[in-house]
Amino acid sequence: MNEQSRLRDSDRKVRVHLSAFDRTKFIFLFVGVYLILVWAALADNPLLSFSDGCIQISKSRWWLFALLGVEIVRQLHFLLSELLAPYHGFWQKYFAFSDRLIHRLSDWNRYRLSRVIKALLILVLIAVVLGAIYKETPVRALFLAPKALWSALPTIGQLIFAVFFILIQFFAMFWFLSRGGIDTYFPDDIRTRFSDVWGQDHVLARIRENLLFLESPQTIEEHGGYVPGGILLWGPPGTGKTLMAESMAGETGKPFVFVDPGAFNNMFMGVGVLKVKSLFRKLRKLALRYGGVVVFFDEADSLGNRGIAVGGTNSRSLSSALTTPCHGGEYFSSAAKDLLTRNYFANEKFVANTAMGAGGGGMGTLQALLTELSGLKKPRGFFNRIVRRTLGMRPKNPPKYRILVVMATNMPEALDEALLRPGRIDRMYRVGYPSKVGRVRTYEGYLAKVSHSLSREEIEKLATITPYATGATIKDTINEALIMAIRNGRTSITWTDVIKAKQLKDLGPAEDVEYIERERHAVAVHEACHGVMAYLVRTHMSIDLATIEKGSDYLGMVASIPPDDQFTRWRTEYEADILVSLASLAGERMFFNGDNSSGVSGDLESATTIASFMEGHWGMGSTISSHASNRRNEVGAPGGGKGKEDAAATIRMALADRIENNLSELLTRAEGILKENRSKVLSLAHALEIYKTISGEDVIAVMNGGAGPLVDGSPYLKSENIDAIERYHQSAVMAHAQHKKPDVEIPRFQ
């Protein structure tokens, strides 16, 4: 489709149409002056009628009608030129010499000349009106005007004061509301350095580049580049994002401005915008005074977004939709990306979350922040903007403000796309969970601040058994261990203190309750089944601890940890996880004559969830297609209505059948493993009943007959001890069936 471009002035056949205001402004001006003169004549002579006053002014001020007539003729000429192309062409050919003469002047000179002529015309009309009022000549009346103005100053001053008093109240209210939520720390106030940030060396290495450009911007600007002015730090809570921002300011010796997450949330519309403007005025002043400034927006997702339009490829949303270890989606074509993105946006949960996040920063606050971050070079200062322009001088360009914007968030998907574009936020770094090496360094850093007796090997072991520990959790664990040591009359932390502190943080304090004997035995058998199965089939995880002490939301627990940092999971690993979950059901039925407790509900839920994803999402089942994709695309549901519902129900039933078959096969496999290791299950259950909580090393000691930190496993290798445990178990099973106390006491070995 070809559309015509806008015509140039030289190509026009008729004159450009004037607006209604430009066509009538001088006519109304002359009519207004005429009516004022008539009103002045009537005020001087009360006996004079309005018609006689009009006649009198018409005779004495005839030149007003002459000017009005000239203006009417001029506007008629313009109207004909706008409507009739021949008339406009004839005028341009023979009578447009005046326009050509005027256009020899520059645009700026013509503009100033027109303003002078209009000002003189208005001044003349004011002089005429004042002459009629004061009964003087227009020139003399013009000089008498200041005297009249001086006499009226008290009244005018009272009116101005009343107006300003009202305005000052509003200004004061909004000024006070726009305070708070922004804290400024000067260079001497910040003692944090990069050496205080542990476990995130790969992120710090990239951040050093930003600081280098902040200190020496000419290294990149002299080659035609620009200094990156924005950094986004995103990742789980407690990984050190705020600490990194503080260390940036400490390393550069620049002021550090901390913006509270709720700083821009206000009950009045517009206050957030004022806060943004006030913040960046302060940042510009600090940047000029100190040569740079670091501003940190904590929990930047509180700024919200303006909603996300469905359509087009959204890379962040696509990466969220395709949660595969190899950053799925990057190898797709644009058409495939578009299809996957639209399908993901069709998810009702995502749409609801997006709607809740939109506008979280307040009306106009986010837009004001985007404007300030865009780096628009606006002239600054009253003299520069107003006085120089009034004198016809070009305003000076503003200086280059060295402002490093750092934002931190746990939810980068909640941030507006416009906020993350290059030029505002130039670099985005993920501050994730520290690696094992990073955890070792973090433990060493916090342990160096206290007295301890942990060896290098114990610190490495501690880092191994805390795979997802952040800097905040490590600091809290060491502090809790110190409290335990002081409670026991010591000032030095031992390995036992650290382990107890870890258990306390992982499990919470145990409830002060005692199981009855038969229930204690049932819980111990339940957890022993988990422990034996985890030891035998789950090689990708190590047992951390096993307990039958009741907590706030559990009766017992076997906790496992990954021995190494691993970022992919395999089908055999998930099957092993399901076997560990189903071991409780298989074991209770085997050891309690086909009976089982309600305590297996959580295990069955976990096993079913994993099996569902294996069958419908991860390609680890009997089919290949993705159930989630089939559900979104309504595969097998042509048309709509009842057929569509029946097809969806058929898909769900087919998936449920495959999941049930998989779980049934794994349950049978779990039963076989437990039957082969019956004595090991009862031995581990006995150890749990005796010691309540044991470590993973103690579990291994029971299984192999070795020595653990708490449990000696050698007695469990003797057949007479196993027979004693079996007799106690049979007594507990009978007591369970008859709801009474077991007849046999739990055996104890030396």
C-alpha positions, 0 to 999 in steps of 0.5 A, a space after each residue: 500500500 503506497 501512501 502519499 508523503 506530507 507535501 512540502 510548502 513549495 509543492 502546495 497549491 493553496 495556503 496552509 489553513 490557519 487555526 481558529 485562534 490565529 484567525 480571530 485573535 486580533 479581531 477579538 483584541 480590537 473588539 475588546 479594546 473598543 468595549 473597554 473604551 465604551 465602558 470607560 466613557 459610561 463610567 465618566 458620564 452616568 447619563 450617557 446611554 450605551 448606544 451614545 457611548 458606542 457612537 462617541 467612541 466610534 467617532 473619537 477612536 475611528 482608527 480602531 475600526 480602520 485596524 479592524 477593517 485591515 485585519 478582516 481584509 487580511 483574513 479574507 485574503 488568507 481564506 481565499 488563498 486557502 480555498 482557491 488554488 488559482 488565487 493563491 498562485 496569482 498572488 504568489 506570482 505577482 505580489 509575494 515579494 514582501 514574503 520573499 523579502 522577509 524570508 531573507 532573514 533567519 528564522 530566529 530573527 523573524 521570530 524575534 522581530 514578530 515578537 517586538 511588533 506584537 509587543 509594541 501593538 499591545 503596548 499602544 492599545 494599553 496606552 489608549 485604554 489607560 488614557 481613556 481611564 485617566 483622561 490623559 493622553 495615551 503617552 502620559 497615561 502610560 507613565 501614570 500607570 506605575 503610580 496607580 499600581 503602587 497605590 493598589 499594591 496592598 490589595 494586590 499583595 494580600 491577594 498574592 499572599 493568599 494564593 502563595 499561602 495555599 500553594 505553600 501548604 501543598 508544596 510543604 505537604 508533598 515535600 514532607 511526603 517525598 522525604 524518607 526511604 533514601 539513605 546516603 553514605 559518604 566514602 568514610 562511612 563505608 568500610 566494606 570491600 571486595 575482600 569481604 564478599 566470599 564465594 562469588 568471585 566470578 561475579 566480582 570479576 565482572 563488576 570490577 570492569 564497571 568500576 574501572 570504567 567509572 574511575 577511568 571513563 576515558 578508556 572507553 569513551 575516547 574510542 567511541 564507546 560509552 560507560 555502562 551505567 547500570 547493573 542488575 544483580 539477581 538471584 536467590 535471597 541471601 547470596 550477597 547482592 546488597 553486600 556487593 553493592 556496598 563493596 562497590 562504593 567502598 572500593 571506589 571511594 564514592 558516595 553510596 545511596 541506598 534506596 529502600 524497596 518501599 520508597 516509591 510506594 505512597 498513598 498520593 498520586 505523584 509523590 513517587 514521581 517527586 521522589 524519583 526527581 529528588 533522588 536524581 537531583 541528589 545523585 547529580 550533585 553527588 556525582 559532580 562533587 565526588 566524581 561519581 556516585 553509586 545508587 542501589 535499588 534493593 528489591 527492585 521488583 517492587 517497582 513493578 511493570 506496566 504489563 506485558 503484551 502477548 505477541 512477539 518474542 520475550 526472551 526472559 519469559 521464553 527462558 522461564 517457559 523452557 526450563 531446561 539445563 541447556 537454556 532451551 530456546 536459544 537454538 530455536 528459529 524465530 517462528 518457533 520462539 514465537 509459538 512457544 512464547 504465545 503458548 506460555 503466555 496462555 497459561 492462566 497462572 502466568 497471566 494472573 502473576 503478571 496482572 498482580 505485578 503490573 503497576 506495583 511501583 505506583 502511577 507514573 513512578 516507573 515511567 519517571 524512573 525510566 526517563 531519568 535512567 535513559 540518560 537524556 542530556 537536558 540543560 541544568 540550572 535556572 541561569 542556564 535554562 532560563 536566562 541564557 534562552 531569554 538572551 537568545 543564547 544556546 544553553 550549555 550542555 550538562 556535564 557527564 554525570 558518573 552515576 552507577 545504578 545497581 539493582 538487586 532482585 529475587 524475581 527478575 521476571 517481574 521487572 519491566 522490559 523497558 527497565 532492562 534495555 541497554 542504556 539503562 541496565 547494561 549488564 545483568 549478573 546472576 548471583 547464585 548459590 556459591 559453589 563448594 569452593 565458594 562455600 569453603 571460602 565463606 565458612 573460612 571467612 566467618 570462622 576467622 572472626 570467631 574462635 574455633 577448632 575445626 580443621 581444613 578437612 572438617 570445613 570442606 566436609 561442612 561445605 559438602 553437607 550444606 549444598 545450597 547454603 548462601 552467605 547469609 545461612 552460613 553466617 547464621 549457622 556459625 553464629 548459632 554454633 557460637 551461641 551453643 558453645 557459649 551456652 555450654 560454657 565454652 568460647 571456642 566452636 567445635 565440630 559438634 556445635 556446628 553440626 547441632 547448629 545445622 540440624 537446628 536450622 534445617 529441622 527446627 527445634 524438636 518438640 518435647 513429646 515422647 512417643 508411646 512404645 508401639 508408635 515409636 517403633 512404627 516411626 522408627 521402622 518407617 524412617 529405617 525403610 527410607 534410610 536403607 533404601 536411600 543407602 542402597 539405591 540412591 548413589 547421587 545423594 548422601 544421607 545427612 541425618 536420620 531422626 525420629 524426634 517429632 518436629 512441628 510438621 513431621 514425625 521423623 525424617 531421613 534427610 539427604 544431600 548431594 555430595 557434589 554440585 550437580 545441575 542435571 538430573 537423570 531418569 535413574 536418579 528420579 527412579 531412585 528418589 521414587 523408590 526411597 519415597 515408596 519404601 515407607 509404604 512397602 516397609 509398613 505393609 511388609 513389617 506390619 502384616 499388610 497394614 500401613 499408617 497415614 504417615 505415608 501420604 507425603 511420601 506418596 505425593 512426592 512419588 506421584 509428582 516425580 512420576 507425573 513429570 517423568 511421564 508428561 514432561 521429561 521424556 522419561 516414561 513410555 511416551 515422548 510427547 509433553 503433556 503440558 504442550 498437549 494440554 495448552 494446544 488442546 491436542 485431540 480436541 477438534 471443535 469444542 464443547 463436549 468433545 473437547 472436554 472428553 478429549 482432555 479427560 481422555 488425555 488425563 486418564 491415559 497419563 494417570 494410567 501410565 503413572 500408576 503403572 510406573 509407580 506399581 512397578 517401582 513399589 514391587 521393586 522396593 518390596 523386593 529390596 526391603 525383603 532382602 535387607 530385612 535385618 538391616 531395616 530392623 537394625 537401623 530402626 533399633 538404632 533410631 529408637 535408642 539414639 533418636 537422631 543419628 548422622 549419615 555416618 552413623 547410618 553407614 556404620 549400622 549398615 556395614 557394622 563399622 563405628 560412627 560418631 555416635 553409633 557403634 555398628 558392630 553389635 548389628 553383625 551378631 546373629 543373636 542381637 538380630 534375633 533379639 531385635 526380631 523378637 522385640 519387633 514381633 512384640 511391637 507388631 502384636 502390641 500394635 494390633 491389640 493397642 497395648 504396650 509391647 511385652 518385650 523391652 527394647 534390647 540394648 547392646 554394650 
